[in-house]
Amino acid sequence: MSPHSKDPLEGITLEKILNDLVACYGWEELGKELTINCFNNNPSIKSSLHFLRRTPWARKKVEQIYLDYLEARKT
């Protein structure tokens, strides 16, 4: 029997995270929360994924926003 990971992001792709956040908040709100060009100038999933995969600090912030989003959905 293998132990289960306590990481709530395990098994969730960055693309799913981004799609869920965009569906919930929209690009404009994400751009206000995290001021990066890929959210504010001609935003797209493709360009955002490209940036987030190469920029660890931005990815961590997006993941934290997603964790907050998941927590808010529980209530």
N, CA, C and O atoms as a Tinker XYZ file with bonds, in Angstrom:
   300  protein
     1  N      0.838000   -1.169000    0.000000    73     2
     2  CA     0.000000    0.000000    0.000000    64     1     3
     3  C      0.892000    1.244000    0.000000    63     2     4     5
     4  O      1.737000    1.402000    0.882000    81     3
     5  N      0.711000    2.114000   -0.971000    73     3     6
     6  CA     1.552000    3.303000   -1.063000    64     5     7
     7  C      0.878000    4.476000   -0.351000    63     6     8     9
     8  O     -0.343000    4.625000   -0.399000    81     7
     9  N      1.686000    5.300000    0.308000    73     7    10
    10  CA     1.111000    6.458000    1.001000    64     9    11
    11  C      0.615000    7.505000    0.000000    63    10    12    13
    12  O      1.209000    7.691000   -1.062000    81    11
    13  N     -0.451000    8.166000    0.344000    73    11    14
    14  CA    -1.002000    9.213000   -0.513000    64    13    15
    15  C     -0.287000   10.527000   -0.247000    63    14    16    17
    16  O      0.045000   10.851000    0.893000    81    15
    17  N     -0.061000   11.262000   -1.296000    73    15    18
    18  CA     0.580000   12.564000   -1.175000    64    17    19
    19  C     -0.388000   13.551000   -0.542000    63    18    20    21
    20  O     -1.596000   13.485000   -0.768000    81    19
    21  N      0.147000   14.457000    0.245000    73    19    22
    22  CA    -0.687000   15.494000    0.846000    64    21    23
    23  C     -0.689000   16.760000   -0.002000    63    22    24    25
    24  O     -1.290000   17.763000    0.382000    81    23
    25  N     -0.023000   16.722000   -1.149000    73    23    26
    26  CA     0.032000   17.874000   -2.047000    64    25    27
    27  C     -1.283000   17.970000   -2.816000    63    26    28    29
    28  O     -1.592000   17.092000   -3.623000    81    27
    29  N     -2.067000   19.034000   -2.574000    73    27    30
    30  CA    -3.360000   19.145000   -3.263000    64    29    31
    31  C     -3.230000   19.394000   -4.767000    63    30    32    33
    32  O     -4.210000   19.268000   -5.502000    81    31
    33  N     -2.037000   19.744000   -5.223000    73    31    34
    34  CA    -1.841000   19.995000   -6.650000    64    33    35
    35  C     -1.350000   18.764000   -7.406000    63    34    36    37
    36  O     -1.218000   18.795000   -8.630000    81    35
    37  N     -1.081000   17.692000   -6.688000    73    35    38
    38  CA    -0.586000   16.493000   -7.354000    64    37    39
    39  C     -1.623000   15.974000   -8.340000    63    38    40    41
    40  O     -2.790000   15.787000   -7.996000    81    39
    41  N     -1.178000   15.746000   -9.570000    73    39    42
    42  CA    -2.048000   15.219000  -10.608000    64    41    43
    43  C     -2.826000   16.281000  -11.371000    63    42    44    45
    44  O     -3.549000   15.961000  -12.315000    81    43
    45  N     -2.687000   17.539000  -10.975000    73    43    46
    46  CA    -3.386000   18.621000  -11.660000    64    45    47
    47  C     -2.393000   19.350000  -12.552000    63    46    48    49
    48  O     -1.358000   19.824000  -12.084000    81    47
    49  N     -2.709000   19.435000  -13.828000    73    47    50
    50  CA    -1.793000   20.080000  -14.767000    64    49    51
    51  C     -1.876000   21.597000  -14.654000    63    50    52    53
    52  O     -2.885000   22.154000  -14.224000    81    51
    53  N     -0.797000   22.242000  -15.047000    73    51    54
    54  CA    -0.769000   23.696000  -15.070000    64    53    55
    55  C     -1.850000   24.231000  -16.011000    63    54    56    57
    56  O     -2.448000   25.273000  -15.742000    81    55
    57  N     -2.098000   23.531000  -17.095000    73    55    58
    58  CA    -3.131000   23.951000  -18.036000    64    57    59
    59  C     -4.517000   23.920000  -17.388000    63    58    60    61
    60  O     -5.313000   24.837000  -17.592000    81    59
    61  N     -4.809000   22.886000  -16.619000    73    59    62
    62  CA    -6.101000   22.810000  -15.923000    64    61    63
    63  C     -6.214000   23.932000  -14.897000    63    62    64    65
    64  O     -7.264000   24.565000  -14.779000    81    63
    65  N     -5.144000   24.179000  -14.162000    73    63    66
    66  CA    -5.141000   25.266000  -13.182000    64    65    67
    67  C     -5.487000   26.573000  -13.872000    63    66    68    69
    68  O     -6.363000   27.311000  -13.421000    81    67
    69  N     -4.801000   26.852000  -14.955000    73    67    70
    70  CA    -4.999000   28.104000  -15.668000    64    69    71
    71  C     -6.412000   28.195000  -16.257000    63    70    72    73
    72  O     -7.060000   29.236000  -16.151000    81    71
    73  N     -6.886000   27.125000  -16.869000    73    71    74
    74  CA    -8.243000   27.122000  -17.432000    64    73    75
    75  C     -9.299000   27.358000  -16.350000    63    74    76    77
    76  O    -10.245000   28.115000  -16.566000    81    75
    77  N     -9.145000   26.723000  -15.200000    73    75    78
    78  CA   -10.101000   26.906000  -14.101000    64    77    79
    79  C    -10.082000   28.341000  -13.589000    63    78    80    81
    80  O    -11.135000   28.930000  -13.342000    81    79
    81  N     -8.890000   28.903000  -13.429000    73    79    82
    82  CA    -8.786000   30.271000  -12.928000    64    81    83
    83  C     -9.355000   31.277000  -13.914000    63    82    84    85
    84  O    -10.028000   32.226000  -13.512000    81    83
    85  N     -9.093000   31.082000  -15.195000    73    83    86
    86  CA    -9.628000   31.991000  -16.215000    64    85    87
    87  C    -11.148000   31.879000  -16.263000    63    86    88    89
    88  O    -11.839000   32.889000  -16.399000    81    87
    89  N    -11.674000   30.665000  -16.154000    73    87    90
    90  CA   -13.126000   30.481000  -16.170000    64    89    91
    91  C    -13.778000   31.148000  -14.961000    63    90    92    93
    92  O    -14.875000   31.697000  -15.071000    81    91
    93  N    -13.125000   31.103000  -13.838000    73    91    94
    94  CA   -13.687000   31.667000  -12.618000    64    93    95
    95  C    -13.505000   33.178000  -12.531000    63    94    96    97
    96  O    -14.459000   33.906000  -12.260000    81    95
    97  N    -12.285000   33.647000  -12.760000    73    95    98
    98  CA   -11.953000   35.053000  -12.526000    64    97    99
    99  C    -11.833000   35.893000  -13.793000    63    98   100   101
   100  O    -12.073000   37.100000  -13.763000    81    99
   101  N    -11.467000   35.267000  -14.894000    73    99   102
   102  CA   -11.231000   36.009000  -16.125000    64   101   103
   103  C     -9.811000   36.559000  -16.168000    63   102   104   105
   104  O     -9.135000   36.654000  -15.144000    81   103
   105  N     -9.376000   36.916000  -17.362000    73   103   106
   106  CA    -8.015000   37.423000  -17.554000    64   105   107
   107  C     -7.792000   38.737000  -16.822000    63   106   108   109
   108  O     -6.730000   38.960000  -16.242000    81   107
   109  N     -8.799000   39.608000  -16.851000    73   107   110
   110  CA    -8.630000   40.929000  -16.244000    64   109   111
   111  C     -8.356000   40.825000  -14.745000    63   110   112   113
   112  O     -7.455000   41.482000  -14.224000    81   111
   113  N     -9.132000   40.001000  -14.064000    73   111   114
   114  CA    -8.941000   39.833000  -12.624000    64   113   115
   115  C     -7.611000   39.152000  -12.311000    63   114   116   117
   116  O     -6.926000   39.532000  -11.361000    81   115
   117  N     -7.247000   38.153000  -13.104000    73   115   118
   118  CA    -5.940000   37.508000  -12.904000    64   117   119
   119  C     -4.808000   38.511000  -13.120000    63   118   120   121
   120  O     -3.808000   38.495000  -12.402000    81   119
   121  N     -4.975000   39.379000  -14.112000    73   119   122
   122  CA    -3.970000   40.403000  -14.387000    64   121   123
   123  C     -3.833000   41.404000  -13.257000    63   122   124   125
   124  O     -2.749000   41.938000  -13.025000    81   123
   125  N     -4.929000   41.661000  -12.551000    73   123   126
   126  CA    -4.868000   42.547000  -11.386000    64   125   127
   127  C     -4.171000   41.855000  -10.217000    63   126   128   129
   128  O     -3.387000   42.466000   -9.491000    81   127
   129  N     -4.469000   40.583000  -10.054000    73   127   130
   130  CA    -3.901000   39.808000   -8.950000    64   129   131
   131  C     -2.405000   39.564000   -9.128000    63   130   132   133
   132  O     -1.632000   39.630000   -8.172000    81   131
   133  N     -2.018000   39.285000  -10.353000    73   131   134
   134  CA    -0.620000   38.986000  -10.662000    64   133   135
   135  C     -0.256000   39.763000  -11.920000    63   134   136   137
   136  O     -0.593000   39.349000  -13.029000    81   135
   137  N      0.422000   40.875000  -11.749000    73   135   138
   138  CA     0.691000   41.765000  -12.885000    64   137   139
   139  C      1.856000   41.250000  -13.724000    63   138   140   141
   140  O      3.010000   41.635000  -13.538000    81   139
   141  N      1.508000   40.374000  -14.643000    73   139   142
   142  CA     2.484000   39.868000  -15.615000    64   141   143
   143  C      1.885000   40.050000  -17.007000    63   142   144   145
   144  O      0.671000   39.958000  -17.194000    81   143
   145  N      2.744000   40.305000  -17.963000    73   143   146
   146  CA     2.289000   40.627000  -19.311000    64   145   147
   147  C      1.404000   39.552000  -19.932000    63   146   148   149
   148  O      0.451000   39.874000  -20.641000    81   147
   149  N      1.703000   38.297000  -19.680000    73   147   150
   150  CA     0.914000   37.243000  -20.336000    64   149   151
   151  C     -0.532000   37.225000  -19.859000    63   150   152   153
   152  O     -1.371000   36.595000  -20.501000    81   151
   153  N     -0.853000   37.898000  -18.751000    73   151   154
   154  CA    -2.237000   38.012000  -18.295000    64   153   155
   155  C     -2.874000   39.330000  -18.735000    63   154   156   157
   156  O     -4.099000   39.447000  -18.758000    81   155
   157  N     -2.058000   40.313000  -19.081000    73   155   158
   158  CA    -2.573000   41.648000  -19.353000    64   157   159
   159  C     -2.518000   42.073000  -20.819000    63   158   160   161
   160  O     -3.336000   42.892000  -21.240000    81   159
   161  N     -1.600000   41.556000  -21.596000    73   159   162
   162  CA    -1.445000   41.951000  -23.004000    64   161   163
   163  C     -1.721000   40.766000  -23.917000    63   162   164   165
   164  O     -0.911000   39.844000  -24.012000    81   163
   165  N     -2.860000   40.793000  -24.585000    73   163   166
   166  CA    -3.274000   39.695000  -25.474000    64   165   167
   167  C     -3.155000   38.336000  -24.785000    63   166   168   169
   168  O     -2.440000   37.460000  -25.270000    81   167
   169  N     -3.844000   38.155000  -23.665000    73   167   170
   170  CA    -3.702000   36.907000  -22.918000    64   169   171
   171  C     -4.229000   35.700000  -23.672000    63   170   172   173
   172  O     -5.228000   35.771000  -24.388000    81   171
   173  N     -3.538000   34.604000  -23.490000    73   171   174
   174  CA    -3.987000   33.326000  -24.029000    64   173   175
   175  C     -3.442000   32.222000  -23.133000    63   174   176   177
   176  O     -2.456000   32.410000  -22.420000    81   175
   177  N     -4.084000   31.095000  -23.180000    73   175   178
   178  CA    -3.616000   29.946000  -22.402000    64   177   179
   179  C     -2.214000   29.573000  -22.860000    63   178   180   181
   180  O     -1.331000   29.336000  -22.035000    81   179
   181  N     -2.005000   29.520000  -24.171000    73   179   182
   182  CA    -0.713000   29.102000  -24.719000    64   181   183
   183  C      0.428000   30.004000  -24.248000    63   182   184   185
   184  O      1.452000   29.509000  -23.775000    81   183
   185  N      0.261000   31.321000  -24.373000    73   183   186
   186  CA     1.344000   32.225000  -23.981000    64   185   187
   187  C      1.559000   32.193000  -22.472000    63   186   188   189
   188  O      2.693000   32.285000  -22.002000    81   187
   189  N      0.487000   32.064000  -21.724000    73   187   190
   190  CA     0.610000   32.012000  -20.270000    64   189   191
   191  C      1.313000   30.737000  -19.821000    63   190   192   193
   192  O      2.167000   30.778000  -18.936000    81   191
   193  N      0.960000   29.609000  -20.424000    73   191   194
   194  CA     1.637000   28.355000  -20.093000    64   193   195
   195  C      3.120000   28.451000  -20.397000    63   194   196   197
   196  O      3.955000   28.015000  -19.605000    81   195
   197  N      3.442000   29.018000  -21.538000    73   195   198
   198  CA     4.841000   29.169000  -21.942000    64   197   199
   199  C      5.603000   29.975000  -20.884000    63   198   200   201
   200  O      6.686000   29.572000  -20.460000    81   199
   201  N      5.047000   31.100000  -20.462000    73   199   202
   202  CA     5.695000   31.954000  -19.472000    64   201   203
   203  C      5.788000   31.263000  -18.113000    63   202   204   205
   204  O      6.851000   31.255000  -17.492000    81   203
   205  N      4.684000   30.684000  -17.652000    73   203   206
   206  CA     4.654000   30.090000  -16.318000    64   205   207
   207  C      5.571000   28.883000  -16.195000    63   206   208   209
   208  O      6.134000   28.642000  -15.126000    81   207
   209  N      5.729000   28.129000  -17.262000    73   207   210
   210  CA     6.626000   26.970000  -17.227000    64   209   211
   211  C      8.094000   27.383000  -17.126000    63   210   212   213
   212  O      8.930000   26.607000  -16.662000    81   211
   213  N      8.402000   28.594000  -17.556000    73   211   214
   214  CA     9.782000   29.073000  -17.533000    64   213   215
   215  C     10.070000   30.043000  -16.396000    63   214   216   217
   216  O     11.204000   30.494000  -16.232000    81   215
   217  N      9.047000   30.363000  -15.610000    73   215   218
   218  CA     9.205000   31.368000  -14.568000    64   217   219
   219  C      8.662000   30.819000  -13.248000    63   218   220   221
   220  O      7.477000   30.968000  -12.949000    81   219
   221  N      9.530000   30.186000  -12.462000    73   219   222
   222  CA     9.072000   29.515000  -11.238000    64   221   223
   223  C      8.346000   30.423000  -10.241000    63   222   224   225
   224  O      7.376000   29.984000   -9.623000    81   223
   225  N      8.780000   31.662000  -10.066000    73   223   226
   226  CA     8.121000   32.529000   -9.087000    64   225   227
   227  C      6.676000   32.827000   -9.501000    63   226   228   229
   228  O      5.788000   32.890000   -8.651000    81   227
   229  N      6.443000   33.009000  -10.792000    73   227   230
   230  CA     5.094000   33.294000  -11.277000    64   229   231
   231  C      4.219000   32.041000  -11.168000    63   230   232   233
   232  O      3.046000   32.128000  -10.805000    81   231
   233  N      4.785000   30.901000  -11.478000    73   231   234
   234  CA     4.029000   29.647000  -11.372000    64   233   235
   235  C      3.593000   29.394000   -9.932000    63   234   236   237
   236  O      2.463000   28.972000   -9.687000    81   235
   237  N      4.488000   29.652000   -8.983000    73   235   238
   238  CA     4.142000   29.465000   -7.571000    64   237   239
   239  C      2.987000   30.377000   -7.164000    63   238   240   241
   240  O      2.106000   29.967000   -6.407000    81   239
   241  N      2.991000   31.601000   -7.660000    73   239   242
   242  CA     1.909000   32.531000   -7.335000    64   241   243
   243  C      0.591000   32.062000   -7.939000    63   242   244   245
   244  O     -0.452000   32.142000   -7.290000    81   243
   245  N      0.631000   31.577000   -9.169000    73   243   246
   246  CA    -0.583000   31.066000   -9.814000    64   245   247
   247  C     -1.090000   29.843000   -9.057000    63   246   248   249
   248  O     -2.294000   29.697000   -8.843000    81   247
   249  N     -0.183000   28.973000   -8.655000    73   247   250
   250  CA    -0.585000   27.790000   -7.892000    64   249   251
   251  C     -1.210000   28.195000   -6.559000    63   250   252   253
   252  O     -2.165000   27.562000   -6.111000    81   251
   253  N     -0.687000   29.237000   -5.921000    73   251   254
   254  CA    -1.265000   29.697000   -4.657000    64   253   255
   255  C     -2.659000   30.278000   -4.883000    63   254   256   257
   256  O     -3.563000   30.049000   -4.080000    81   255
   257  N     -2.835000   31.016000   -5.953000    73   255   258
   258  CA    -4.158000   31.552000   -6.289000    64   257   259
   259  C     -5.129000   30.385000   -6.491000    63   258   260   261
   260  O     -6.280000   30.452000   -6.060000    81   259
   261  N     -4.667000   29.324000   -7.141000    73   259   262
   262  CA    -5.515000   28.154000   -7.380000    64   261   263
   263  C     -5.871000   27.457000   -6.065000    63   262   264   265
   264  O     -7.011000   27.034000   -5.875000    81   263
   265  N     -4.900000   27.340000   -5.162000    73   263   266
   266  CA    -5.185000   26.724000   -3.867000    64   265   267
   267  C     -6.218000   27.551000   -3.099000    63   266   268   269
   268  O     -7.109000   26.994000   -2.457000    81   267
   269  N     -6.097000   28.873000   -3.166000    73   267   270
   270  CA    -7.083000   29.739000   -2.521000    64   269   271
   271  C     -8.459000   29.553000   -3.169000    63   270   272   273
   272  O     -9.480000   29.535000   -2.481000    81   271
   273  N     -8.475000   29.414000   -4.496000    73   271   274
   274  CA    -9.706000   29.178000   -5.247000    64   273   275
   275  C    -10.360000   27.851000   -4.790000    63   274   276   277
   276  O    -11.570000   27.798000   -4.570000    81   275
   277  N     -9.559000   26.803000   -4.654000    73   275   278
   278  CA   -10.086000   25.509000   -4.207000    64   277   279
   279  C    -10.646000   25.609000   -2.801000    63   278   280   281
   280  O    -11.703000   25.049000   -2.509000    81   279
   281  N     -9.946000   26.317000   -1.929000    73   279   282
   282  CA   -10.397000   26.480000   -0.552000    64   281   283
   283  C    -11.721000   27.245000   -0.506000    63   282   284   285
   284  O    -12.619000   26.894000    0.260000    81   283
   285  N    -11.838000   28.281000   -1.320000    73   283   286
   286  CA   -13.080000   29.073000   -1.345000    64   285   287
   287  C    -14.253000   28.244000   -1.860000    63   286   288   289
   288  O    -15.391000   28.461000   -1.445000    81   287
   289  N    -13.988000   27.300000   -2.755000    73   287   290
   290  CA   -15.059000   26.460000   -3.302000    64   289   291
   291  C    -15.593000   25.482000   -2.256000    63   290   292   293
   292  O    -16.733000   25.029000   -2.357000    81   291
   293  N    -14.782000   25.158000   -1.260000    73   291   294
   294  CA   -15.204000   24.215000   -0.224000    64   293   295
   295  C    -16.286000   24.803000    0.659000    63   294   296   297
   296  O    -17.113000   24.075000    1.208000    81   295
   297  N    -16.281000   26.113000    0.795000    73   295   298
   298  CA   -17.238000   26.755000    1.712000    64   297   299
   299  C    -18.539000   27.091000    1.033000    63   298   300
   300  O    -19.444000   27.633000    1.667000    81   299
